[in-house]
Amino acid sequence: MKPFSDPAVDARFRSYPPKVRAKMLALRELVFDTAARSPDVGELQETLKWGEPAYVTAKSKSGSTVRMDWKARAPHQYAMYFHCQSGLVETFRTLFPKEFRFEGNRALVFALDEKVPKDALAFCIDAALTLHSRKKASVRRAQGAA
């Protein structure tokens, strides 16, 4: 497991109930593993945004922030959040209609007692972390074709 570089993020993970913490740590590991496999992403910055663990492509600026959290008001679920205006969740809904439960246009929601579809989720994480670099590449291709 990758050590925490931000004590506030470490404290947030420690605040989760044990079963939730295990699930959240697994999501965290998948985010870092997915980022490491993508040459466009580079180093991730792990921070808190709105009190939630967040993963930012601060150096490469290749993508959109990915957040995750568990809320006491919905104790049997946790979620991964994406920028609501990015169109990412709508794309995920089209590609993976049976693999995930969705919360509007901003989140993939997981029940604590279910197995997370790791391959599909890794695709979603990669899509978020490379969103900007893919858009820039599309613009370059379009300009080259003109």
N, CA, C and O of each residue as an XYZ file, in Angstrom:
584
protein
N       0.842     -1.188      0.000
C       0.000      0.000      0.000
C       0.885      1.248      0.000
O       1.862      1.336      0.743
N       0.524      2.191     -0.835
C       1.258      3.451     -0.924
C       1.055      4.238      0.376
O      -0.075      4.407      0.835
N       2.156      4.717      0.964
C       2.013      5.511      2.195
C       1.291      6.835      1.912
O       1.350      7.367      0.804
N       0.630      7.337      2.913
C      -0.049      8.627      2.792
C       0.987      9.739      2.884
O       1.850      9.714      3.762
N       0.906     10.713      1.983
C       1.810     11.865      2.051
C       1.153     13.041      2.762
O       1.839     13.961      3.207
N      -0.166     13.015      2.868
C      -0.916     14.102      3.509
C      -1.549     13.561      4.791
O      -2.403     12.677      4.731
N      -1.143     14.081      5.941
C      -1.702     13.594      7.212
C      -3.223     13.752      7.312
O      -3.884     12.953      7.975
N      -3.776     14.768      6.663
C      -5.228     14.970      6.711
C      -5.951     13.854      5.958
O      -7.016     13.408      6.384
N      -5.386     13.407      4.856
C      -5.990     12.308      4.100
C      -5.888     11.023      4.917
O      -6.847     10.256      5.001
N      -4.737     10.795      5.509
C      -4.545      9.623      6.371
C      -5.588      9.626      7.491
O      -6.197      8.596      7.779
N      -5.789     10.775      8.115
C      -6.774     10.887      9.196
C      -8.183     10.598      8.695
O      -8.980      9.971      9.394
N      -8.487     11.052      7.495
C      -9.826     10.788      6.939
C     -10.040      9.289      6.754
O     -11.096      8.765      7.107
N      -9.051      8.602      6.207
C      -9.176      7.158      6.035
C      -9.293      6.457      7.394
O     -10.052      5.498      7.531
N      -8.559      6.921      8.377
C      -8.630      6.309      9.713
C      -9.979      6.553     10.383
O     -10.366      5.823     11.296
N     -10.696      7.586      9.923
C     -11.998      7.904     10.527
C     -13.112      6.966     10.063
O     -14.164      6.894     10.698
N     -12.893      6.253      8.968
C     -13.919      5.350      8.459
C     -14.038      4.122      9.357
O     -13.042      3.682      9.932
N     -15.241      3.562      9.485
C     -15.378      2.278     10.192
C     -14.503      1.221      9.499
O     -14.262      1.326      8.296
N     -14.031      0.219     10.223
C     -13.077     -0.752      9.658
C     -13.486     -1.376      8.327
O     -12.658     -1.456      7.419
N     -14.724     -1.817      8.181
C     -15.153     -2.444      6.922
C     -15.126     -1.427      5.781
O     -14.726     -1.746      4.661
N     -15.548     -0.222      6.074
C     -15.547      0.852      5.076
C     -14.109      1.201      4.715
O     -13.787      1.367      3.539
N     -13.243      1.314      5.719
C     -11.846      1.659      5.478
C     -11.205      0.671      4.507
O     -10.474      1.080      3.605
N     -11.467     -0.606      4.677
C     -10.898     -1.616      3.779
C     -11.361     -1.389      2.342
O     -10.564     -1.484      1.408
N     -12.631     -1.094      2.167
C     -13.166     -0.849      0.824
C     -12.573      0.433      0.226
O     -12.207      0.464     -0.949
N     -12.483      1.474      1.030
C     -11.939      2.744      0.558
C     -10.449      2.615      0.220
O      -9.983      3.190     -0.763
N      -9.709      1.866      1.030
C      -8.294      1.652      0.732
C      -8.115      0.870     -0.571
O      -7.169      1.113     -1.319
N      -9.019     -0.058     -0.836
C      -8.961     -0.803     -2.104
C      -9.210      0.136     -3.282
O      -8.547      0.017     -4.312
N     -10.157      1.067     -3.148
C     -10.385      2.049     -4.213
C      -9.144      2.924     -4.404
O      -8.728      3.193     -5.531
N      -8.566      3.357     -3.298
C      -7.361      4.192     -3.344
C      -6.246      3.466     -4.092
O      -5.586      4.051     -4.951
N      -6.042      2.212     -3.769
C      -4.996      1.433     -4.423
C      -5.264      1.313     -5.926
O      -4.342      1.398     -6.737
N      -6.531      1.116     -6.285
C      -6.882      1.019     -7.703
C      -6.620      2.344     -8.427
O      -6.182      2.335     -9.577
N      -6.876      3.459     -7.786
C      -6.597      4.764     -8.395
C      -5.100      4.901     -8.667
O      -4.704      5.262     -9.776
N      -4.273      4.617     -7.672
C      -2.831      4.750     -7.858
C      -2.292      3.744     -8.870
O      -1.434      4.093     -9.681
N      -2.772      2.514     -8.842
C      -2.336      1.499     -9.813
C      -2.723      1.897    -11.234
O      -1.927      1.753    -12.162
N      -3.931      2.393    -11.398
C      -4.401      2.812    -12.719
C      -3.583      3.990    -13.221
O      -3.182      4.015    -14.385
N      -3.333      4.957    -12.366
C      -2.532      6.121    -12.754
C      -1.122      5.694    -13.163
O      -0.568      6.222    -14.127
N      -0.550      4.751    -12.441
C       0.810      4.303    -12.735
C       0.897      3.611    -14.096
O       1.949      3.640    -14.735
N      -0.181      2.997    -14.540
C      -0.183      2.310    -15.836
C      -0.407      3.244    -17.015
O      -0.244      2.833    -18.163
N      -0.775      4.484    -16.756
C      -1.056      5.427    -17.836
C       0.094      6.422    -17.969
O       0.346      7.202    -17.050
N       0.790      6.403    -19.100
C       1.937      7.302    -19.252
C       1.564      8.785    -19.241
O       2.414      9.626    -18.950
N       0.325      9.117    -19.550
C      -0.087     10.523    -19.588
C      -0.332     11.132    -18.212
O      -0.274     12.352    -18.059
N      -0.600     10.311    -17.227
C      -1.059     10.830    -15.937
C       0.071     11.410    -15.093
O      -0.051     12.531    -14.598
N       1.139     10.693    -14.922
C       2.206     11.172    -14.049
C       1.825     11.032    -12.589
O       0.930     10.268    -12.229
N       2.513     11.776    -11.770
C       2.316     11.700    -10.322
C       0.960     12.278     -9.924
O       0.549     13.336    -10.400
N       0.280     11.557     -9.043
C      -0.998     12.046     -8.515
C      -0.762     12.814     -7.223
O       0.102     12.464     -6.419
N      -1.543     13.857     -7.045
C      -1.581     14.551     -5.764
C      -2.794     14.017     -5.013
O      -3.912     14.045     -5.526
N      -2.568     13.533     -3.798
C      -3.659     13.049     -2.949
C      -3.960     14.135     -1.935
O      -3.069     14.585     -1.214
N      -5.212     14.553     -1.880
C      -5.602     15.662     -1.026
C      -7.034     15.440     -0.550
O      -7.635     14.406     -0.841
N      -7.571     16.394      0.167
C      -8.990     16.391      0.520
C      -9.670     17.529     -0.223
O      -9.182     18.659     -0.233
N     -10.789     17.223     -0.837
C     -11.654     18.239     -1.428
C     -13.035     18.018     -0.837
O     -13.587     16.921     -0.923
N     -13.584     19.051     -0.243
C     -14.868     18.957      0.456
C     -14.812     17.855      1.526
O     -15.807     17.182      1.792
N     -13.640     17.689      2.124
C     -13.461     16.698      3.185
C     -13.359     15.271      2.691
O     -13.352     14.340      3.497
N     -13.281     15.076      1.374
C     -13.248     13.740      0.778
C     -11.897     13.482      0.123
O     -11.321     14.396     -0.468
N     -11.380     12.260      0.214
C     -10.132     11.939     -0.480
C     -10.284     12.220     -1.980
O     -11.252     11.801     -2.615
N      -9.302     12.938     -2.523
C      -9.352     13.348     -3.921
C      -7.984     13.126     -4.563
O      -6.947     13.240     -3.909
N      -8.005     12.812     -5.841
C      -6.802     12.471     -6.594
C      -6.748     13.376     -7.815
O      -7.650     13.375     -8.653
N      -5.655     14.157     -7.896
C      -5.543     15.242     -8.859
C      -4.274     15.042     -9.683
O      -3.227     14.678     -9.148
N      -4.375     15.280    -10.970
C      -3.207     15.224    -11.854
C      -2.553     16.606    -11.871
O      -2.501     17.265    -12.909
N      -2.060     17.035    -10.719
C      -1.590     18.410    -10.537
C      -0.414     18.762    -11.441
O      -0.357     19.875    -11.963
N       0.521     17.845    -11.635
C       1.697     18.161    -12.452
C       1.404     18.058    -13.944
O       1.704     18.981    -14.701
N       0.828     16.953    -14.364
C       0.598     16.751    -15.797
C      -0.644     17.481    -16.300
O      -0.750     17.785    -17.488
N      -1.571     17.759    -15.409
C      -2.863     18.378    -15.768
C      -3.585     17.554    -16.839
O      -4.345     18.094    -17.643
N      -3.337     16.242    -16.838
C      -3.894     15.353    -17.866
C      -5.365     15.038    -17.666
O      -6.037     14.604    -18.602
N      -5.875     15.250    -16.456
C      -7.235     14.785    -16.231
C      -8.020     15.570    -15.219
O      -7.616     16.627    -14.735
N      -9.157     14.998    -14.928
C     -10.127     15.556    -13.997
C      -9.960     14.888    -12.630
O      -9.538     13.736    -12.542
N     -10.287     15.604    -11.593
C     -10.188     15.074    -10.235
C     -11.130     13.895    -10.029
O     -12.267     13.898    -10.501
N     -10.636     12.892     -9.319
C     -11.439     11.744     -8.895
C     -11.510     11.816     -7.373
O     -10.483     11.923     -6.704
N     -12.730     11.758     -6.826
C     -12.920     11.766     -5.375
C     -13.620     10.482     -4.959
O     -14.211      9.787     -5.786
N     -13.548     10.174     -3.671
C     -14.270      9.020     -3.140
C     -14.655      9.311     -1.697
O     -13.991     10.085     -1.008
N     -15.736      8.679     -1.250
C     -16.115      8.871      0.148
C     -17.210      7.896      0.558
O     -17.856      7.251     -0.267
N     -17.382      7.823      1.852
C     -18.459      7.094      2.516
C     -19.144      8.103      3.415
O     -18.488      8.935      4.042
N     -20.461      8.028      3.475
C     -21.229      8.965      4.301
C     -22.033      8.198      5.338
O     -22.661      7.188      5.022
N     -22.015      8.669      6.553
C     -22.745      8.006      7.641
C     -24.252      7.967      7.371
O     -24.946      7.074      7.858
N     -24.758      8.929      6.601
C     -26.199      8.951      6.312
C     -26.612      7.849      5.338
O     -27.797      7.540      5.216
N     -25.642      7.260      4.648
C     -25.881      6.114      3.749
C     -24.834      5.051      4.113
O     -23.905      4.804      3.344
N     -24.987      4.432      5.271
C     -23.907      3.608      5.838
C     -23.580      2.322      5.087
O     -22.533      1.725      5.338
N     -24.430      1.884      4.188
C     -24.198      0.613      3.489
C     -23.637      0.803      2.084
O     -23.613     -0.132      1.283
N     -23.184      2.029      1.793
C     -22.636      2.282      0.467
C     -21.500      3.295      0.552
O     -21.357      4.020      1.537
N     -20.708      3.323     -0.495
C     -19.649      4.305     -0.667
C     -19.595      4.628     -2.155
O     -20.207      3.928     -2.963
N     -18.871      5.678     -2.524
C     -18.956      6.117     -3.918
C     -17.646      6.694     -4.413
O     -16.788      7.114     -3.636
N     -17.517      6.701     -5.740
C     -16.438      7.401     -6.417
C     -17.095      8.498     -7.238
O     -18.050      8.255     -7.975
N     -16.563      9.719     -7.097
C     -17.167     10.906     -7.701
C     -16.302     11.460     -8.823
O     -15.072     11.418     -8.771
N     -16.981     11.980     -9.837
C     -16.329     12.572    -10.999
C     -16.947     13.954    -11.237
O     -18.064     14.222    -10.794
N     -16.228     14.814    -11.924
C     -16.739     16.157    -12.202
C     -18.072     16.029    -12.945
O     -18.151     15.376    -13.985
N     -19.099     16.647    -12.408
C     -20.464     16.447    -12.917
C     -20.689     17.022    -14.317
O     -21.613     16.592    -15.007
N     -19.874     17.976    -14.750
C     -20.058     18.573    -16.074
C     -19.117     17.987    -17.128
O     -19.069     18.468    -18.260
N     -18.376     16.953    -16.753
C     -17.391     16.376    -17.670
C     -18.003     15.422    -18.688
O     -17.399     15.160    -19.729
N     -19.192     14.900    -18.402
C     -19.798     13.890    -19.269
C     -19.290     12.490    -19.002
O     -19.722     11.540    -19.654
N     -18.382     12.349    -18.055
C     -17.799     11.035    -17.784
C     -18.836     10.021    -17.310
O     -18.895      8.908    -17.833
N     -19.646     10.392    -16.333
C     -20.599      9.423    -15.786
C     -21.626      9.009    -16.838
O     -22.061      7.858    -16.860
N     -22.013      9.935    -17.702
C     -22.934      9.562    -18.780
C     -22.281      8.520    -19.697
O     -22.936      7.574    -20.134
N     -21.002      8.699    -19.982
C     -20.265      7.726    -20.789
C     -20.195      6.383    -20.075
O     -20.407      5.339    -20.692
N     -19.900      6.403    -18.782
C     -19.815      5.158    -18.013
C     -21.165      4.446    -17.988
O     -21.233      3.218    -18.056
N     -22.225      5.222    -17.890
C     -23.580      4.645    -17.879
C     -23.862      3.917    -19.200
O     -24.501      2.865    -19.208
N     -23.384      4.478    -20.309
C     -23.563      3.848    -21.619
C     -22.713      2.590    -21.754
O     -23.183      1.564    -22.244
N     -21.465      2.676    -21.318
C     -20.537      1.553    -21.471
C     -20.774      0.426    -20.472
O     -20.588     -0.746    -20.799
N     -21.183      0.779    -19.257
C     -21.293     -0.195    -18.170
C     -22.654     -0.115    -17.464
O     -22.694      0.097    -16.252
N     -23.756     -0.279    -18.183
C     -25.073     -0.081    -17.575
C     -25.402     -1.086    -16.470
O     -26.194     -0.780    -15.578
N     -24.814     -2.263    -16.516
C     -25.125     -3.290    -15.517
C     -24.037     -3.436    -14.456
O     -24.268     -4.053    -13.416
N     -22.862     -2.881    -14.705
C     -21.746     -3.045    -13.783
C     -21.815     -2.105    -12.580
O     -21.293     -2.418    -11.510
N     -22.462     -0.955    -12.762
C     -22.459      0.065    -11.712
C     -23.866      0.561    -11.398
O     -24.791      0.446    -12.203
N     -23.989      1.121    -10.186
C     -25.139      1.947     -9.841
C     -24.641      3.383     -9.934
O     -23.497      3.675     -9.585
N     -25.495      4.269    -10.401
C     -25.092      5.638    -10.672
C     -25.861      6.608     -9.794
O     -27.019      6.376     -9.445
N     -25.197      7.695     -9.447
C     -25.851      8.796     -8.737
C     -25.776     10.003     -9.663
O     -24.749     10.674     -9.763
N     -26.880     10.254    -10.326
C     -26.939     11.382    -11.251
C     -25.825     11.334    -12.271
O     -25.536     10.287    -12.851
N     -25.199     12.491    -12.482
C     -24.106     12.579    -13.438
C     -22.766     12.779    -12.734
O     -21.825     13.340    -13.295
N     -22.706     12.292    -11.460
C     -21.490     12.567    -10.718
C     -20.837     11.394    -10.020
O     -19.690     11.519     -9.592
N     -21.518     10.237     -9.879
C     -20.910      9.197     -9.048
C     -21.253      7.780     -9.481
O     -22.297      7.513    -10.077
N     -20.326      6.885     -9.154
C     -20.551      5.446     -9.196
C     -20.688      5.023     -7.746
O     -19.840      5.354     -6.917
N     -21.748      4.294     -7.435
C     -22.065      3.945     -6.054
C     -21.908      2.436     -5.867
O     -22.353      1.645     -6.699
N     -21.270      2.055     -4.769
C     -21.003      0.652     -4.466
C     -21.611      0.272     -3.121
O     -21.501      1.027     -2.155
N     -22.241     -0.872     -3.054
C     -22.717     -1.395     -1.773
C     -21.528     -2.017     -1.055
O     -20.647     -2.595     -1.690
N     -21.505     -1.898      0.265
C     -20.389     -2.446      1.032
C     -20.249     -3.952      0.878
O     -19.150     -4.490      1.012
N     -21.346     -4.634      0.600
C     -21.299     -6.092      0.523
C     -21.154     -6.622     -0.898
O     -21.280     -7.826     -1.121
N     -20.890     -5.741     -1.863
C     -20.742     -6.210     -3.243
C     -19.285     -6.151     -3.681
O     -18.476     -5.405     -3.129
N     -18.977     -6.959     -4.687
C     -17.651     -6.950     -5.281
C     -17.611     -5.846     -6.337
O     -18.505     -5.752     -7.179
N     -16.589     -5.025     -6.289
C     -16.432     -3.932     -7.246
C     -15.871     -4.503     -8.554
O     -14.901     -5.260     -8.528
N     -16.469     -4.147     -9.695
C     -15.938     -4.600    -10.991
C     -14.647     -3.832    -11.324
O     -14.686     -2.779    -11.961
N     -13.519     -4.373    -10.884
C     -12.247     -3.646    -10.938
C     -11.828     -3.229    -12.345
O     -11.368     -2.105    -12.542
N     -11.979     -4.113    -13.320
C     -11.543     -3.756    -14.671
C     -12.364     -2.590    -15.220
O     -11.812     -1.652    -15.795
N     -13.665     -2.653    -15.042
C     -14.527     -1.566    -15.513
C     -14.226     -0.277    -14.745
O     -14.190      0.804    -15.333
N     -14.012     -0.391    -13.444
C     -13.725      0.795    -12.646
C     -12.365      1.384    -13.020
O     -12.214      2.605    -13.061
N     -11.381      0.539    -13.292
C     -10.072      1.034    -13.725
C     -10.214      1.817    -15.033
O      -9.564      2.848    -15.210
N     -11.054      1.337    -15.943
C     -11.317      2.061    -17.191
C     -11.865      3.450    -16.863
O     -11.416      4.445    -17.432
N     -12.829      3.519    -15.952
C     -13.456      4.798    -15.581
C     -12.446      5.743    -14.948
O     -12.423      6.934    -15.260
N     -11.619      5.219    -14.067
C     -10.592      6.037    -13.412
C      -9.620      6.576    -14.451
O      -9.282      7.759    -14.436
N      -9.169      5.705    -15.357
C      -8.246      6.142    -16.404
C      -8.898      7.211    -17.285
O      -8.250      8.190    -17.655
N     -10.156      7.026    -17.615
C     -10.860      8.016    -18.441
C     -10.881      9.378    -17.754
O     -10.711     10.404    -18.412
N     -11.087      9.395    -16.449
C     -11.094     10.664    -15.717
C      -9.695     11.269    -15.641
O      -9.518     12.464    -15.881
N      -8.704     10.448    -15.308
C      -7.346     10.956    -15.114
C      -6.658     11.359    -16.414
O      -5.610     12.003    -16.379
N      -7.228     10.991    -17.559
C      -6.657     11.371    -18.861
C      -7.625     12.228    -19.680
O      -7.397     12.447    -20.870
N      -8.681     12.705    -19.068
C      -9.721     13.447    -19.788
C      -9.150     14.623    -20.587
O      -9.450     14.766    -21.772
N      -8.345     15.451    -19.959
C      -7.840     16.650    -20.632
C      -6.812     16.303    -21.707
O      -6.811     16.909    -22.779
N      -5.947     15.345    -21.433
C      -4.940     14.986    -22.445
C      -5.608     14.359    -23.672
O      -5.153     14.572    -24.795
N      -6.683     13.590    -23.468
C      -7.400     13.009    -24.607
C      -8.104     14.087    -25.422
O      -8.127     14.027    -26.652
N      -8.681     15.078    -24.733
C      -9.347     16.171    -25.453
C      -8.330     16.961    -26.276
O      -8.599     17.313    -27.424
N      -7.162     17.238    -25.691
C      -6.120     17.972    -26.416
C      -5.650     17.179    -27.630
O      -5.433     17.749    -28.699
N      -5.492     15.872    -27.470
C      -5.067     15.020    -28.595
C      -6.119     15.028    -29.697
O      -5.770     15.039    -30.877
N      -7.386     15.024    -29.336
C      -8.461     15.059    -30.333
C      -8.429     16.375    -31.114
O      -8.617     16.389    -32.331
N      -8.193     17.460    -30.413
C      -8.119     18.773    -31.069
C      -6.933     18.791    -32.026
O      -7.059     19.271    -33.153
N      -5.779     18.274    -31.593
C      -4.603     18.239    -32.471
C      -4.867     17.404    -33.714
O      -4.481     17.785    -34.820
N      -5.528     16.260    -33.529
C      -5.846     15.415    -34.684
C      -6.796     16.135    -35.640
O      -6.625     16.076    -36.858
N      -7.795     16.812    -35.083
C      -8.763     17.536    -35.908
C      -8.078     18.681    -36.658
O      -8.383     18.929    -37.824
N      -7.172     19.365    -36.004
C      -6.474     20.466    -36.659
C      -5.541     19.951    -37.751
O      -5.352     20.610    -38.774
N      -4.958     18.774    -37.532
C      -4.073     18.181    -38.518
C      -4.831     17.689    -39.740
O      -4.280     17.639    -40.840
N      -6.090     17.328    -39.551
C      -6.916     16.823    -40.653
C      -7.492     17.965    -41.493
O      -7.918     17.763    -42.630
N      -7.497     19.158    -40.916
C      -8.109     20.304    -41.616
C      -7.194     20.905    -42.653
O      -7.567     21.870    -43.320
